[in-house]
Amino acid sequence: MKRTMLYRLLSMALMSSAILFPGVADSQAMLVCAQRVDIVAFLGDNLSEKLSAVGKLNPDTIVEIYAAESGSWTLLISDASGRSCIILSGDSWESIPVLPGPKA
């Protein structure tokens, strides 16, 4: 339960910052949309990015984060029709390991 709430909070914070502060990343402001399979293939083939995290925004939309060991990352939103859009991308991604403990 806590983990789900944390993911929702994180996704909402990312979406809010992208909407409210579009001038922060002017060079990345171009919205790129295509079929999900094409974008995922591009990210894997050209940037060596693999699926790192996923969350559901609503029954028809998911948010995915693809990351590479080099540190590059891409935030992707996909809908039920198979269309996806790259929302943000960047460098210096760091995955934080899950600590052992009781499950919520």
N, C-alpha and C positions, 0 to 999 in steps of 0.2 A: 504494500500500500504506500509506504513512504517513498519507495523507489519510483513508483508510477507518478506520484505527485511531484517528485523532483524532476523527472523527465518532462512532465507537462510544464512545470515552471520554467525549465531551461528552454524548451521550445518556444514558449510564449515570449520569453525575454529576447531570444534571438529574432523572432519575427517582429516584435515591437521595435527593437533597435534598427532593424532593416527598414521598417516603414517610417519611423519617426526621425531617423538620422541618415537619410540617403546620401547626403553630401560628404559623409565621412569617408566613403570608399567610392569616389567618383569613377576611378578607373575600373571598378568592378560592378558598376551600376547597370551594365547591359544585361537584360534578362534573356537567357538562352533556353528555349523550349524545343523539345523533340520527343520522339517515342522513347520510353524508358530504356528499352533494350539497346537502343543506339547510344544513348548517353552513358549507360553503364559500361558498354563495350569500349567506348572512347576513354572513359576514366581508367579502366583497367589496362588497355593497350598502350595508351600514351602517357599516363601519369602514374601507373602502377598502384592506383588507389583501389582499395577493397572496402566492402561494407563494414563499418565500424559500429554504428548505432542506428536504431530505427525506433520511431514512435508514431502513434496514430493520432492525428488531429481531430478527425471525425470518421464516420463509417466509410467515407469515400476517399479520404486523403491521408497519406502518410508522409512523414519527414524522414529522410535518410541522410546519414553523414558517411561519406567515403573518405578514407584516409590512407596515406602511404607511409612506409617506414621513413621516407625522406622528410616527412613532416607536412607535406602538402595535404590539403583537405578541401572537400566540396560539400555544401549543404544543398540537398535536392528535395523538391516536393513533387510527389507523384499522385495522380488521381486514378480512379477506378477504370478509366478508359484506356490507361496505358501511357498517357501524356505526362511528361515530367519537365520541370523547369529548374535550372540551376539558380539558386537564390544568392548564395555567397560562396566564395572560395578564399583560401588563404594558405599561410605557411605556419610552421612551428606547432603542429598538432601534437599533443601528448596524451596518450591513453593512461588513465589512472586505474591500477588494478583494484578489483573488488576485494575488500578485506573480509576474512572469514568471520562468521558470526551467525546469530540466529536469523532465520528468514522471517520477513514480515508477513 
